[in-house]
Amino acid sequence: MKAQALLNERSWQGDNAFAELEVWRVPEPVRGSRHAFKYRLAFVVDGECVVRFDNEAGKGDHWHRGATQQPYDFSSLPTLLADFWRAVDDWRGSA
């Protein structure tokens, strides 16, 4: 099985911000993850990524807020999306 794109969209969040969501089903877990998904969810403001959830090979599941990175406990795609939007809302509330 080849990687299958499940989600690939960019949505503008005002004049200077957008969310870019990419999720693939992969035949084997990405090194460092235990599930069959490869993902990158990013919220970009004025050209700077301020929130990102991803599972880069070797790093496994983690998320970023600005320059801070911490592990992420992946449980399901719906939970991942909800956690991403909650982190975006939190960032907006503190910005």
LINRA-V232646 format. One record per residue. SS is DSSP state (2 for helix, 1 for strand, 0 for the rest). PHI is phi in whole degrees, 0 to 359 (none if undefined). Layout:
BEGIN
ss:SS phi:PHI
ss:SS phi:PHI
END
This chain:
BEGIN
ss:0 phi:none
ss:0 phi:274
ss:0 phi:298
ss:1 phi:240
ss:1 phi:291
ss:1 phi:255
ss:1 phi:210
ss:1 phi:207
ss:1 phi:213
ss:1 phi:234
ss:1 phi:234
ss:1 phi:286
ss:0 phi:239
ss:0 phi:105
ss:0 phi:287
ss:0 phi:238
ss:1 phi:219
ss:1 phi:213
ss:1 phi:249
ss:1 phi:239
ss:1 phi:240
ss:1 phi:228
ss:1 phi:221
ss:1 phi:234
ss:1 phi:270
ss:0 phi:243
ss:0 phi:292
ss:0 phi:227
ss:0 phi:303
ss:0 phi:296
ss:0 phi:308
ss:0 phi:102
ss:0 phi:245
ss:0 phi:238
ss:0 phi:223
ss:0 phi:264
ss:1 phi:230
ss:1 phi:243
ss:1 phi:215
ss:1 phi:210
ss:1 phi:243
ss:1 phi:228
ss:1 phi:242
ss:1 phi:242
ss:1 phi:233
ss:0 phi:50
ss:0 phi:79
ss:1 phi:246
ss:1 phi:285
ss:1 phi:256
ss:1 phi:219
ss:1 phi:210
ss:1 phi:245
ss:1 phi:202
ss:0 phi:225
ss:0 phi:302
ss:0 phi:306
ss:0 phi:93
ss:0 phi:265
ss:0 phi:71
ss:0 phi:287
ss:1 phi:200
ss:1 phi:217
ss:1 phi:237
ss:1 phi:232
ss:0 phi:61
ss:0 phi:274
ss:1 phi:273
ss:1 phi:237
ss:1 phi:214
ss:1 phi:298
ss:0 phi:234
ss:0 phi:267
ss:0 phi:290
ss:0 phi:236
ss:0 phi:196
ss:2 phi:296
ss:2 phi:300
ss:2 phi:292
ss:2 phi:303
ss:2 phi:298
ss:2 phi:297
ss:2 phi:295
ss:2 phi:299
ss:2 phi:294
ss:2 phi:295
ss:2 phi:295
ss:2 phi:296
ss:2 phi:299
ss:2 phi:299
ss:2 phi:298
ss:2 phi:300
ss:2 phi:290
ss:2 phi:257
ss:0 phi:280
END
